[in-house]
């Protein structure tokens, strides 16, 4: 079995080589070569090109160049370079300063199109600082929940202390915008929007920041105890408004730059979003800035909120009642690093809910990047602590504190660029990796500086650069053999181009204003003033060039005697086009390629049949019409007692209304007929004028009777409409009388 491994390696090498393809179009230098593809290499050996070959043959895959005789040390193929500029070890310290991801800075020098891979390690540190901002819905339906939250400070801090010694907590509250139709704007209702029996009720508000983040649980309990319930009109609340302010008002909330940031949103209702503000006349879109005034801007969109939460590294826990759980689960799908938990009806389970949601968030590590430079691609392949995940999403689940996970990151730059960068970081974590990208788009030999000493390979009129001549001023050509003289280089190049086309049609080299043509793939040579001709690319017929009946000359077939056509596929004879009467195509077409090409809808082989032509029976009105001979010049006719033709019998009315019977025979040529017309015609009997007059009189009387009946019906319908209108007016007058009576009776009762 020892032979299996080498065989497998050879197979894999073969597969790799199949993938390495080098496109060699429009290659004039080493720089052009390495830009054309990630697997293109350049051979700088002198005399590598043969006579008639252009310098583009120097550009190929490394394997093909070696096969063509280029030495390994003569091949230029820049590789990717990776430099780890900063790589602090993973660590944690008691003062809260931790390093959870390494490396921190990488410099890449990439070959366009050639990917480079590197590993990034992440280790969740124990005791990492946590900031928790408790954002509570204080609408009237949450009155029972507020009572329990007022006494949960001790339990909440105890749960956070299990996670880290560096825990802080803050508090904020929200209801909704204090404008119609969300809140009753009556002055008394604004001051006390709750039920009249509820004595402890605070004025309506949108969002209120109550307590900045603090490590003191007593401060938290004291501030929460000062809060009272409020109210609004509609069911959805200003949840997104409050979350946006908690995210962007960093200084007011007091977020720590090194901490894990959490927002816990507790509510029992849905939320307003962008566009809902128009109901209240708030047309200004949310600007994603810190504003404590609640009625100036529209609600934020889900996308705006998601952007700011991710930008500020904030993870969200939605603690909601069961009736809106499905709503917030859908919202959570669009908010990065968020979890949804179900509150009990009075929020007694909020501490357990927060603890479970935090564990779920912290056990899932998602690595991602900010906006990438144009033409840069990044792929993530996670290698998690509990097995490898195949998805290219950069996600590891069930990561415990102290576990180290690795992400294999592959970066590809598709085009040339300089000094571009982007950052990679775990969601919700401050640690970042900065990746700087430069690309190698010039061969090292082309960046050596000014032209060097004259070289014999260039006829002492230029120097060598990457194996090709760089000519001195006044000389051009592959070997600098052409002296420009009074002409400039542009004029010489133009003389090698036809109608501003490609130089020598891409089939040769322009040397001193003349094209030196290359060889074709078959070994023959291109020719012509611009190398525009070759004898290998003529049209084929029956898989043979020029049908085997001619020779290819400059892309066109020259046919042998007796043949014609673009591929010499046709015989010049008209034998197959002649009919039994020796006419060519029956006079209704022309003979081409020994086949009839019929006119006017006639069909091959001899243009006899014409399925789409006009019926011959319709070609003549009759021999008794005065202008018949002028209208039908192509029809010759004769009157007979008995038909001699065997064609179809036709009938046609003549100018006197009689039916004439005739037969037509088509002669050679188009629209050329001979007709036999039967002498005896079929004429109808004369009309019965008395019956016609009686019928006309009866019809006039009948129409008159029908008109009278219609007029009577219309008058009846009009009278019926007026009667119904009159009845309705009578009923209205009775109601008016009752109303006046009720009004006067009510007025007397008041007195």
N, C-alpha and C positions, 0 to 999 in steps of 0.2 A: 504493500500500500504506500511505500515511500514515493512512488512515482506520481501519486495523485496530487500532492501539493504543488510541485513544479508545473504540472499540467494546468492546474487551476490558476496559478499565477500568470502563465502564458495566455490563457483565455481572457483573464481580466485585463492584461496589457493590450490584447487585441481589441477589446471593447473600448478601452480608453483611447487607443489610436483612431478608432472609427469616429469618435466624438471630436477629435482634433482636426478641424477643417480650417483652411486658410483661403479666404477670398482674395484673389490677386488682381482685381480690376483697378485701373487707374493708379498703379504703383510706379513712382518715378524715383523714390529715394528710400533710405532706411526708415526715416520718420514716417513716410506714408505706409510702410510695411507694418510697423508695430502698432499703428493706429487702426489698421484694417481688421484686426482680429486678435483675440487673446493668445491664440496658438500660432501666430505668424512669427517666423524668425527670418533673419537676414544673413546671407553669406557674404562676407567682405573679402573673400579670397580673390586675388587678381586672376584674370584669365578664366574665371568661372563660367562666363558666358561664352557660347560658341558663336561662330560666324552667323550673322543674320538674326541672332536672338537679342531680345531687348532686356534691359536691366531688371524687368519685373520677374524674370525667372530666378533671381536671387532671393525672392520672397516666397517662402513655403513653410511647411511644418518642419520642425527639427529633424524628424525621422526621414522625411523626403529629401531634405538637403544633404543629410549624411549619405543616403542612397545615391544621390547625384554626384557624390565625390567631394563634398565640402567637409573639411576637418572640423572637429568639435570646437577647437579653439578659435576657429574663424567665424563661428556662428554668434550673432548678436540676438539675444532674446531676453529682454529685461524681465526679472522676476519681481513679485510683490515683496515689499519690505515692511516689517512690523516692529515698532519700537515701543516698549512699555515704559512710558515716561514717569509714571507714579504708581507705586504698588504697595501701599501701606498694608500691613497684615491685619487680618480680622481680629477685633478686640472689643472688650467692654470694660468700662471703668466705673467706679462707685459714684463719681461726680456726674454721671449721665452722658459723658462723651464716649461714643461708640463708633466703631467701623464695622459695618455689616456687609460691605461689598468691596471686592477687589478684582482687578486693578481699578485705579481711579482716573488714569489718563493714558491713552494710547495714540501714537502717531502712525498713520498708515501712508505708505507710498505705493500706490496701486497701478497696475497695468490695466488700461481700460478693458472691461469685459472679463477680467480674470478675477474670480472670487478669492477672498482670503478669510480664514476662520480662526477664531481665538475663543478661549474660555473665560467666563466670568463666574466667580464664586460668590455665593450669598450664604450668610449664616445669621439666623435670627438671634439677636443678643438677649440675654436675660437681664431684666431690670431696666429695660429701655424706658425713658420718660414717656408718660401718657398724659395728654390734655383732653378732658371730657367736657364738652359744652352741652348742658341739658336744655333743650329747646321745647317748651311745653305749650300746648294748645289750651288757652284759658277761656274758651267759649263756654256757654252755660251748661252744655251737655257734659263737660268734664269736671263738674263741681265735686263729685265723689272722689275722682282721681287726685285732685289737688290736695284734699285732706290727707291722703296717704303719702303723697310726695313730700309734704311738709315734715314728715317724721322719718324719711328714709335716708337722711344725710349720713348717719352713722353706718348703716348697712352698706350704702353705696361706697363710702370710703374704704370700708373693710374689704369689699370685693376688689377694689382697685389696688389695695395694698398687697393682695395676693399676687397681683401681676407685676407690680413694680413699687419701689420705695419712692419713686419720683412721680407722684400722681398729683394732678391739680383738677379742680372742677369749677365750672361756671354755670350761670343760669340766665336764660332769656325766655320771653313769653311772646305769644302772638295771638291775634284773633283774625281781623281782616281790615281792609281799607275802610276808613270812616266816612264813606260817601255812599249815596244811593246807587244801585239797589242792594248793596251788600250790608249796609248798616242803616238803621233808622236815624235820620238826621234831625228829627225833632229835638229841640234843645234839652228837654227833660230826659228823653230817651238816650241821648248821647252821654249824659252824665250818669244815668242809671239804666242800662239796657236790659237788666234782668227782670224777673218777676217782681211784682210789687211787694210780695211777702218776704222776699230775700233782702235782708238788711245789709249783708256784707257783699257789696257789688261795686266794682270800680268802673270808671268811665271807659267808654269804648276806645280801642286803640288798634293799630295795625301790628307793629312789632316794637318790643321794648327790651333793650339790653339791661338786665337787672344786676348781674354780678359778673365781674371779670374773673378769669381763671385764678384760683387761689388754692393753696395746699391746706387751708384751714376749714375743717368741716363745720365748725361753729358758725363761721361767717356764712356758709352756704345755707345752713338751717335757719339762721336768723333772717336772711333776706327772703328765703322762700316763704317763711311764715308771714311775712308782710303782704304777700300777694293774695288777691281776691279774684273771684270769678268775674267775667265780663260777658258780653253777648253780641250777637249780630243777627242778621235776618236770614241769609241763605245758608245752605248746608256746607258747600265748599269753603275752606278757610284759606288764609294767606300764607300757607306753609312754605311755598317756594320763595316768596318774598323774604320771609324771615331767614331761611337757609342761605339765601344769597347774601344778605347783610352779615350773617355770622361768618361767612366764608371770606368776604372781601374787607370787612372792617377789622383787619388783623391787629392794629394797635389797640383798638377799643376792647376787643375780646381778650387780648393778651396772649395770643398763641406763641408758644416757645418754638424757636427755629429748629431745634434738634429733637423735638418730641414727636410721638405718634399722636395725630390729631383725630379726635372723634367728635361727631355731632350726633346726639341722641334726640330724635324727633318723636314726641308722643302726641298722638291725636286719635280722634274717633271719626274723622270726616275726610272727604277728598280734598282736592286743592284746586285753586284757580291757576291759570297759566297764561302765557302771552296771548293777547287778543281779547281776553275777558275784560280788561280795563276800558275798552271802548264803550261798554255798556254804561260806564260812569262818565264818559266824556274824557277819559285819560288816553290821549293819543300818542304821547311821547314814549317810544320804546325804552325798555329797561337798558340802562347804560353800563351795568355791571360794576358800578362804583359804590363807594360807601355813602349812604344817605340815611339819616335817621328819620327824615320826613317820609311819611308813608303814602301820600296821595299825589306825588308829583310824576311818578313814572309807572308805566304798565307793569304787570307781573312779568317775571322772567320766563323764558322758554325753558323746556327741559334741557335742550342742548346748551344754552347759556349757563345754566346751573351746573351741568356736568363738567363743562370746561373749567369753571372757576374752582369747583371742588378738586378736580385733578391738578390744576395749576397750583393750588395752595396745599396739596397733599393731605386732604381731609377725607377720612373714611366716615361713612354714614350708617347709623343703625336706625331703622324705622320701627319704632315700638307702637303698633297700631292695634285697634280692636278688630275682632274677627270680621265685622261687616265690611271693612274696607281693606282687608288683607290682600285680596286679589288685585285691587287697584295699585297698591304700593309694591306688589311683586312685579307688576308690569313696569312700574317706574324704576325699580331696582335694576332691571335688565339694561336700562339706559344710563344708570349712574355707576361709574366705576367704583370698585371696592365698597359695596354696600350690602347690607343684610336686612331682612325683614323678620320681625318677631311679633307674636300675637299677645297683646295685653289682655289681662283679665278685665272684667267690667269695671273694677275699681283700682286698677294699676298696682295691686299688691305684689304681683310677680315681676315688677320692672327690674329689680336688681338681678334676679336670675336670668331674665331675658337679656340684659346688657352683657352679663358675664358670658353667656352662651354665644351671643352674636360676636363679641370681641374675639373669642377663641376661634370662631369660624373664619373671621376676617384675617387674623394673624397667622392661621395655618395655611392660608392660600397665598403663594408668592407669585405675582405677575410682573414680569419684566417687560418694559416697553421703552419707546424712544419718543423724543419730541419731533417737531417737523424736520423732515429729512431734506438735505440739499437736493436740487433737481438732478435727475439721472443717477441717483444712488438707491440701491436696494439692500434691505436687511432682512435676514431670515433667522429665526430663533429655533433651536432644538434643545429642549430641556432634558437634563440628566438628573432626575429627582432622587432623593434619598431612598425611596421605596420602589425604585424601578424606573425605567426609561419611558417617557411619553413620546409618541410619534408625531403629535400635532406640532406644526410650526407656529405655535402661539405664545411660547415663552411662559407657560403656566405650570406650577407645581402645587399639588394639593397635599394636605395632611403633613405639613412641615411643622415639626415641633421645635421649641426653643432649644438651641444648641445644635440642630441638624444643619449640615452644610450641603447645599445643592449647587449644581453646576449648570450653566447655560452655555451651549456652544452657539456662538454668534457668527454668521457669515455675512460679510459686507462685499458688495460689488459696485464699482463705479463704471457706468456704461460709456461715459464720454470723458474727455480731458477736462480737468479742473484744478484750481489752486486754492489752498488755504480755506477749505470748507470744513465745517465741523457740525456735530450734533451730539446730543447727550442721551445716555441710556440710564434708566433708573427703575427700581422696583416701585410699583404704585403704592402711594401712601408713606414712602420712606424717603428721607432726605438724601441719602447716599446716591451719588451719581458717578457715571463714567463718561468722560469727555473724549470723543473720538474725532481726531483731526485727519483730514484726507487731502493728500496731494496725489497727482498722477504722473506717471512716466510716459511722456509722449514724444520724447526726443532720444535718438540713439546717442550713446556716450561718445562715439567717434565724431558725431556731428556737432558736439558742443565743445570741441577742443579749442576753438578760437579762430584766428585768421588763417587764411590759406597758407600752407607750408611751402617747403622747397619744391621746385620743379621735379617731375618724375618722368623717367623714360617711358613708362606706360602711357603717359599723356603727351608724348612727343615733346617733352620738356616745356610744354606750354600750360601746364597746370599741375595741381597736387592731388594726392589720393585722399579720399574721404570715404570711409566705409566701403572700400573696394572700387569705387567709381571716381571718375575724374571730375575735379572742380577746376574749370578752365580759367586761365588768366583773362583779363579784360582784352577784348578784341578777338578772342577765339571761342569757338563753340564746337559741338560734336561729341560723340561718345568718347573719342580719344583726343579731343581738342585739335583735330586735324584741319578744321575749317577756319580760315581767316576771314573775318567779317569784311574788312576793308571799308568802302564807303557805305555799305549796307549795315543797318543795325540788325540785331538778333531778331527783333519782331518781324522785320520784313522777310528775313530768311524763313522763319517759321510759317509766315502767312503763305509763302509760295508752296508749302507742303500741305496746305489745307484747301479743300474744294468747297467753295460756297460757305466759308466760315464753319466748316465741319471739323471733325476730329483730325488731328495730325496724322497724315498718311493712313486715314481711316482706321487707326488703331492696329494696322497690320505691318508697320514698318517704322524705321527711324529716319528722322529728317537730318540729313548730313549735307551741310553747305547749301541748303535750299533745295535739295533733291531727296526724294524718298528712296531709301534702301529697304526693299521689301523683305519680310520674313517668310519662312517656310510655312506651308499649311500643315494640318495634322496628318495628311496622307503622305507628306514628304515632298510634294510639288511646291512651287513658289507662287506667291501673289505677284501680280504684275500690273502695269498701268502707271500713269504719271503720279497717281495718289495711292497706289497699291489697291485700287478698287476692284480689280479683276482676279478671279480664280476660276479654275475649271473643275471644281469639285461640288459646286452648289447650284446645279440646275434642277428644274422640276422633274419629278419622277412620274412614270406611268407604268403600272403593273410592277411596281417595286424596282424598276430599272430607270437609270438616268437617261432622259430623252427617249424613253420607251425602247431603248436598244436600236432605234432607227435613226440615230444622229449623233453628233458630238457636241459636248459642252464647250462653249467659248464665252468667257467673261460673264458667266452666270446665265447665258441664254443658249437655247438649243439651235444648232445648225443642222437641218434635216437632210437625210440622204434623198437622192432622186426618187420620186414616187410617193413621198410622204410630206405631210404638212401638219401644222398645229403647234401649240406652245411646247408640247412634249413629243412632237413627231408621232403622235398616236393615230393620225389620219392618213388614209390613202388618198391620192389626188384623183382617182377614178370616180366617175358618176354612174357606174354600172348598176349599183344597188338602188339608185334613185329613179330608174326608168321603168315605165309601165308597159303593159302589153302592146299599147299603141305607140310605143317608143317616145312618149312625151316625158319630160323631166318633171317629176313631182306633180304630174297632171295639170301643170300650169298654175298651181296654187302655192308654190313655195320655191325655195332654192336648195340646191344640193351642196352641202358642206360636210366635209369629212366622210363622204360617201353615204350620207344620210340626209333625208329630206327635212328641212326646217320649214314647216307649213305656216301659212298666214291665215289670219281671220278665223281661228278656231278649228281648222281642219286638222286631221290626225294622221300620224305616221301609220304605215310606212310610206304610202304614196299620196297622201293628202286627199283621199277619196271621201271619207266620212267627216261630217261636221255636226256633232250632237248639239252644240250650242247655237247654231245658226238659225236664222228666221225660217219658219215653215214655208216651203215653196208655194203652198196653197194661198199664202197671203201676199204674194208678190205682184198680183195683177187684178184690176177691178173688172175686167171683162172686155171682150173685143168690140162691144157696141158703144163704149165710152169714147167721146171725141178725142180726148188728149191721151188715150191709152198708149199709143205708139211713142209719144214723147216721154211719158212717165216711166215706161218700162222698155228702154232701148235694148236691154240685154236679153229680152224674151222675144223669140220669133214664134208666131202662132199660125194655126190653120184650123178652119171649121170642118168637122167631119160628121158623117152620119153614125159611124161606129169607130170606137177607139182601136188603135193598133198598138199603142204603148202598153206596157205591163206594169207601170208604176202605180202609186196610190191615186185613187180617185178623189178629186177635190171639188168642193162646192163654194160658190161665192155669189152674193147678191150683186146685181148690176145696177146701173143708174135708174132703171125703170122698176126696180123692186122685185125682179124675177130672179130665180135661182138658176145660175149657169153651172154646168158640170164640165170639168176639164182635167187633163192629166199633164204632168210636167216631167221632162227628162233633163238632167243636168249634163251639160257638155263639158269639154275640156276647158279649163280656165275658171276664173272667179265670177259668180253671178251670171253665168252663161247658160240659158235654158231654151228648150224648144217645147211648145205647148200644143196639145190637141184639144179643141173645144167642141163639145157636142152641140149640134145645131138646135136640137129640141130643148127649150127652156121650160122651167116649172114656175108658172105665174099664179099668184094667189087670186081668189075671187074678189070682186069689188066690194067695198065696205057697205053695211046696212045703215044708211043715213037716218032713217026713221027711228030705229032703235037707239041710235046715238043721241038724237034730239030728246026723246022721251026720258032717257036716263039722266041727261043733263038737267032737265026741268025738275025731276024728282029729287035730285041731289041738292038743288038750290032751295027747295021747300024744306028739306030735312035740316039743312044748315040753319035756316031761319028759325025753326022750332027750337033747336038746341041753344041758339043764342038767347032766345027769350027765357028759356028755363034757367040759364046761367045768371042772367040779370036778376031774375026773381030770387034765386038762392043768395046772391050777394046782398040784396036788400034785406032779406030775412036775417042774415048773420049780423048786419049792422044794427038792426033794431034790437036783436037779442043782447048785443054788447051794451047798448045804451040802457036797456032795462036793468041789467045786472049792476051797472054803475049807479043807477038811481037807487036800487035796493041797498047798496053799500052806504050811500050817503045818508039814507034814513037811519041805518043802524048807528052810524057815527053821531048823528044828532041826538039819539037816545042816550048814548054814553056821556056826551057833553052835558046833558041835563042832569044825569046822575052825579057827575063830578061837581057841578055847581051846587047841587043840593047837599052833598057831603061836605063841601067847603063851608057853606053857610052854617050847617049844623055844628061843625067843628069849631067854627068861630064863636058861636053862641056858648058852647061848652066852656071855652076859655074864659068868657066873661062871667 
